[in-house]
Amino acid sequence: MPDAFDLLRTRRSPKIPDLAEPGPTAAELDQILTVAARVPDHGKLVPWRFLVIAGEGRKKASAIVLSVYRADNPNPSGPEIEKETKRLGEAPVCVAVISRAMKHPKIPEWEQQLSAGAACMNLVSAAHALGFGANWVTGWPAYDRRVLDAFGLKPEERIAGFIHIGTPRQKPEDRPRPALGDVVTRL
């Protein structure tokens, strides 16, 4: 297992079509989710939860997404149908990180939303630590209330990200990163 700094330095986001079987086992996924849950959480509100889309759940999620897509696009082309069918079912496992920020007298909703984002990043890093690739995306299904309702989200819940996990078919290429001089200022 790589040391922590090397792990963070080498993490990349493989393309979702490059995430193949095997995905994490149930025990490995539990390890990944345990790490994902170890994030800053002011007030111990747990302002997020996880929806695992794996196995037969991939087909169910794909059917929901395609149904909603067809409602808005009555005559989709073959490539559109294929794209929407694969959207959440292409990688062996997809985890929806659900933000459930709430009104609180001391803890701003923004802090709670950031905690959900931190859960997404921990999930991605934990998958990488176990040798898997992970890609964090949203896309239109994360913002469509019909999809969220079909996935069982409450009205106040939102999707912070869909984390696709699998074994990379190839080593992902790095993308250009900003020069520190462009993003760092000092007081």
C-alpha positions in Angstrom: 0.0 0.0 0.0 1.4 3.4 -0.9 2.2 5.9 1.9 -0.3 8.6 2.4 1.5 11.4 0.7 2.3 9.3 -2.3 -1.3 8.0 -2.4 -2.6 11.6 -2.6 0.0 12.7 -5.1 -0.7 9.8 -7.5 -4.5 9.8 -7.4 -6.1 10.3 -10.9 -9.6 10.1 -12.2 -9.9 7.3 -14.8 -12.5 7.7 -17.5 -15.6 5.8 -16.4 -15.6 3.5 -19.4 -12.1 2.5 -18.3 -13.4 1.2 -14.9 -13.9 -2.5 -15.3 -14.4 -5.6 -13.2 -13.4 -6.5 -10.6 -15.0 -3.8 -8.5 -14.6 -3.8 -4.8 -15.9 -6.8 -2.8 -18.6 -6.1 -0.2 -15.8 -6.1 2.5 -13.7 -3.7 0.5 -16.6 -1.4 -0.2 -17.4 -1.3 3.5 -13.7 -0.3 4.1 -14.1 2.4 1.5 -17.3 3.7 3.0 -15.9 3.7 6.5 -13.1 5.9 5.4 -15.5 8.1 3.4 -17.5 8.7 6.6 -14.4 10.0 8.5 -14.7 13.6 7.5 -15.0 16.9 9.3 -18.6 17.1 10.6 -19.1 20.2 12.8 -21.8 19.3 15.4 -21.8 15.6 14.5 -24.8 16.1 12.3 -23.8 13.5 9.7 -25.1 15.7 6.8 -24.6 13.0 4.2 -25.4 9.4 3.4 -24.4 6.8 0.8 -26.6 5.1 -1.8 -24.7 2.1 -3.3 -25.6 1.2 -6.9 -24.1 -2.2 -7.6 -25.2 -5.6 -8.9 -28.9 -5.6 -9.9 -29.0 -2.0 -8.6 -27.1 -0.9 -11.7 -29.9 -2.1 -14.0 -32.5 -0.5 -11.8 -30.7 2.9 -11.7 -30.1 2.7 -15.5 -33.8 2.0 -16.1 -34.8 5.0 -13.9 -32.4 7.4 -15.7 -33.4 6.2 -19.1 -37.1 6.5 -18.3 -36.7 10.1 -17.1 -34.5 10.9 -20.2 -37.2 9.4 -22.5 -39.9 11.5 -20.8 -38.0 14.6 -21.9 -36.7 13.2 -25.2 -39.5 11.0 -26.7 -37.5 9.9 -29.7 -33.9 9.2 -28.5 -31.4 7.9 -30.9 -29.6 4.6 -30.3 -26.4 6.3 -29.1 -28.5 8.5 -26.7 -30.2 5.4 -25.3 -26.8 3.6 -24.9 -25.3 6.7 -23.2 -28.1 7.1 -20.7 -28.2 3.3 -20.0 -24.5 3.3 -19.2 -24.6 6.6 -17.2 -24.8 4.9 -13.7 -24.3 1.3 -14.7 -21.0 1.2 -16.6 -18.5 0.9 -13.7 -18.8 -2.1 -11.4 -19.9 0.1 -8.4 -21.4 3.6 -8.2 -21.9 5.3 -4.9 -24.2 8.3 -4.8 -23.1 10.6 -1.9 -26.3 12.3 -0.7 -26.0 15.7 1.0 -28.7 16.1 3.6 -27.7 19.6 4.9 -30.3 20.9 7.3 -31.1 24.2 9.0 -29.2 24.5 12.3 -28.9 27.4 14.7 -25.0 27.1 14.9 -23.8 25.2 11.8 -24.3 26.8 8.4 -25.7 24.6 5.6 -22.6 25.5 3.6 -20.4 23.7 6.2 -22.6 20.7 6.0 -22.4 20.7 2.2 -18.6 20.9 2.4 -18.7 17.8 4.7 -20.6 15.9 1.9 -17.9 17.0 -0.6 -15.2 15.8 1.8 -17.0 12.4 2.0 -16.9 12.3 -1.8 -13.1 13.0 -1.8 -12.4 10.5 1.0 -14.4 7.9 -0.9 -12.3 8.5 -4.1 -9.0 8.4 -2.1 -10.0 5.3 -0.2 -10.8 3.5 -3.4 -7.4 4.5 -4.8 -5.7 3.3 -1.6 -7.2 -0.2 -2.2 -6.0 -0.2 -5.8 -9.2 0.8 -7.6 -9.9 3.7 -9.8 -12.7 6.2 -8.9 -14.3 9.0 -10.8 -16.5 11.6 -9.1 -19.1 13.2 -11.4 -22.6 14.6 -11.2 -24.4 15.0 -14.5 -28.1 15.8 -15.1 -29.5 12.9 -13.0 -28.0 14.5 -9.9 -30.2 17.5 -10.4 -33.4 16.0 -11.7 -36.0 15.7 -9.0 -37.7 12.8 -10.7 -34.5 10.8 -10.6 -33.9 11.8 -7.0 -37.4 10.8 -6.0 -37.1 7.4 -7.7 -33.8 6.9 -5.8 -35.6 7.5 -2.6 -34.2 10.9 -1.7 -36.1 13.2 0.6 -37.1 16.6 -0.7 -34.3 18.3 1.2 -31.6 15.9 0.0 -29.3 16.4 -3.0 -26.6 14.4 -4.7 -23.1 15.7 -4.0 -21.6 13.2 -6.5 -21.8 9.9 -8.2 -18.5 8.1 -7.4 -17.9 5.3 -10.0 -15.5 2.6 -8.8 -13.7 -0.2 -10.6 -10.4 -1.5 -11.8 -8.7 0.8 -14.3 -8.1 -0.9 -17.7 -5.1 1.3 -18.1 -3.2 3.9 -16.0 -5.1 7.1 -16.1 -3.2 10.1 -17.6 -2.6 13.1 -15.5 -4.2 16.3 -16.6 -2.6 19.7 -16.4 -2.6 21.1 -12.9 -2.6 24.8 -12.0 0.8 26.4 -11.2 0.9 27.2 -7.5 1.7 30.8 -8.4 -1.7 31.0 -10.1 -3.7 29.7 -7.1 -1.8 30.6 -4.0 -1.7 34.0 -2.3 -0.2 34.8 1.0 -1.0 37.5 3.7 
